[in-house]
Amino acid sequence: MNIRRISWQRWRMNRGNPSPPTPLPQGERGGRIRELLANAVLKLQASSESARADAEILLAHCLQKSRTWLFTWPEKEVDSTIATAFMRLLDERSKGVPIAHLTGQREFWTLNLKVTPDTLIPRPETELLVETALLLLPSPLEGEGLGVRGYSLLDLGTGTGAIALAIASERPDAHVIACDFSPAALAVAQENAHAHHIRNVQFVQSDWFGALPAQRFSLIVSNPPYIETDDPHLRQGDVRFEPLSALASGMDGLDDIRHIIQTAPQWLEAGGWLLLEHGYNQGASVTALLRNAGFQKVRCLPDLAGNDRVSVGQWLQG
Ligand SMILES: C[S@@+](CC[C@H](N)C(=O)[O-])C[C@H]1O[C@@H](n2cnc3c(N)ncnc32)[C@H](O)[C@@H]1O
């Protein structure tokens, strides 16, 4: 008895007695799941450090099933059309195309977001921005009790809408404006809002603050481009396939962060917060920029890997 069957029996014991899997489309045989995955790993291991996971995600995507379903049914025969589609995706992956571009989606916070080559692929470390924003905002219950309703938030450079949509989904009483200068990215963000029935986000095409409606915000959040223009990482891995305008920001990577820090005070309410994601080696520079601009309570927060990742400051002057 192999390990996957043991897992299946444990799963049955834990979950009761589930119905058998829905049959796959009938047709010519394309191979068993176990063999398809084993061959895929051989094909990908020279080009990907996550060959096994990549193969599982892509096959699950072709079958429109979960990865757990693959572990549960390793002996299942796959239809040849699906096997051919899987081979095509493996070819693309072996050329370096990101998994999120092949599946067209990426999980962020609690949301499954559409991703295209026009958008940055949301990163797990960006969830720290969402967590920090939620800590600074009144909880929905506090909002009720204190009568603090109608607070407003700005997400600068929204891409897929990841940050704005995550916060808006947790704080339906917040009014969120999400901007990007890329119309293509904004279209994806709007689709994501629609798909998740999130209605408290307004999307604006704007070069940073340039075209925003005149108002002040309780909180401004941004994951702007922050990579040095000549950083060799821009020519490696997934980032080769992402828009350069979403990634690079001048010789020291801080051009956009400098602009946002200098301009944000005109857009913040008294007591409002600015939250910025930045590179692991930019914490000292970003906190210095915030202090020099007159922000108070400046702090740099580490991500789960322990790297400096988010800096925050409060604007008290109003
Ligand atoms: C690092 S990506 C972040 C995307 C998204 N917020 C996320 O965290 O996944 C930076 C975003 O800023 C946008 N951007 C770059 N320059 C901009 C500008 N001058 N004005 C507005 N948005 C800009 C890019 O199009 C991109 O979507």
Ligand as a Chemical Component Dictionary entry (heavy atoms), coordinates in Angstrom:
data_LIG
# 
_chem_comp.id                   LIG 
_chem_comp.type                 NON-POLYMER 
_chem_comp.pdbx_formal_charge   0 
_chem_comp.three_letter_code    LIG 
# 
loop_
_chem_comp_atom.comp_id 
_chem_comp_atom.atom_id 
_chem_comp_atom.alt_atom_id 
_chem_comp_atom.type_symbol 
_chem_comp_atom.charge 
_chem_comp_atom.model_Cartn_x 
_chem_comp_atom.model_Cartn_y 
_chem_comp_atom.model_Cartn_z 
_chem_comp_atom.pdbx_ordinal 
LIG C1  C1  C 0  5.112  46.569 -6.913  1  
LIG S1  S1  S 1  3.648  46.769 -7.867  2  
LIG C2  C2  C 0  2.428  46.508 -6.599  3  
LIG C3  C3  C 0  1.121  45.978 -7.099  4  
LIG C4  C4  C 0  0.124  45.612 -5.986  5  
LIG N1  N1  N 0  -0.135 46.716 -5.115  6  
LIG C5  C5  C 0  0.672  44.451 -5.161  7  
LIG O1  O1  O 0  1.132  44.674 -4.044  8  
LIG O2  O2  O -1 0.630  43.305 -5.647  9  
LIG C6  C6  C 0  3.637  48.492 -8.128  10 
LIG C7  C7  C 0  2.425  49.030 -8.863  11 
LIG O3  O3  O 0  2.587  50.459 -8.986  12 
LIG C8  C8  C 0  2.141  50.841 -10.263 13 
LIG N2  N2  N 0  2.823  52.104 -10.588 14 
LIG C9  C9  C 0  4.105  52.288 -10.965 15 
LIG N3  N3  N 0  4.347  53.581 -11.174 16 
LIG C10 C10 C 0  3.192  54.247 -10.912 17 
LIG C11 C11 C 0  2.805  55.611 -10.951 18 
LIG N4  N4  N 0  3.678  56.567 -11.308 19 
LIG N5  N5  N 0  1.560  55.925 -10.605 20 
LIG C12 C12 C 0  0.669  54.963 -10.244 21 
LIG N6  N6  N 0  0.974  53.651 -10.196 22 
LIG C13 C13 C 0  2.215  53.297 -10.527 23 
LIG C14 C14 C 0  2.508  49.703 -11.182 24 
LIG O4  O4  O 0  1.724  49.716 -12.363 25 
LIG C15 C15 C 0  2.235  48.501 -10.276 26 
LIG O5  O5  O 0  0.922  48.043 -10.428 27 
# 
loop_
_chem_comp_bond.comp_id 
_chem_comp_bond.atom_id_1 
_chem_comp_bond.atom_id_2 
_chem_comp_bond.value_order 
_chem_comp_bond.pdbx_ordinal 
LIG C1  S1  SING 1  
LIG S1  C2  SING 2  
LIG S1  C6  SING 3  
LIG C2  C3  SING 4  
LIG C3  C4  SING 5  
LIG C4  N1  SING 6  
LIG C4  C5  SING 7  
LIG C5  O1  DOUB 8  
LIG C5  O2  SING 9  
LIG C6  C7  SING 10 
LIG C7  O3  SING 11 
LIG C7  C15 SING 12 
LIG O3  C8  SING 13 
LIG C8  N2  SING 14 
LIG C8  C14 SING 15 
LIG N2  C9  SING 16 
LIG N2  C13 SING 17 
LIG C9  N3  DOUB 18 
LIG N3  C10 SING 19 
LIG C10 C11 SING 20 
LIG C10 C13 DOUB 21 
LIG C11 N4  SING 22 
LIG C11 N5  DOUB 23 
LIG N5  C12 SING 24 
LIG C12 N6  DOUB 25 
LIG N6  C13 SING 26 
LIG C14 O4  SING 27 
LIG C14 C15 SING 28 
LIG C15 O5  SING 29 
# 
